[in-house]
């Protein structure tokens, strides 16, 4: 069963490889547990040696909730989803707008506008998930 990890999704926690978006996590060198975001100490065995690992870009939507009340920076409603990645980790990631979530649907990591940063209307890009196409890219 995948471990549940809530994480952040700003620019220090992902990397791009062409069009593919990957979250950056860690894998314990002693027991193999995978975590997101990267952890200095293993939450399973306490070992302090780990390797950086890429998570994604594809996963399966495990569950979701529609958020109707949030801080002023976030336009509501929006969907938060737990996604199971093949690296045996579950991560909380927002779903892109205008998509009806379905448990078990294949998703892919993508970048989408996040909260407004300034009164000039600048937006920060954050990692989201979107439905996967047959080629593994977002729609």
Buried (B, 14 or more C-beta within 10 A) or exposed (E): EBBEBEBBBEEEBBEEEEEBBBBBBBBBEEEEBBBBBBBEBBEBEEEEEBEEBBBBBBBBBBEBEEEEEEEEEBEEEBBBBBBBBEBBBBBBBBBBEEBEBEEEBBBBBBBBBBEBEEEEEEEBBBBBBBBBEEEEBBE
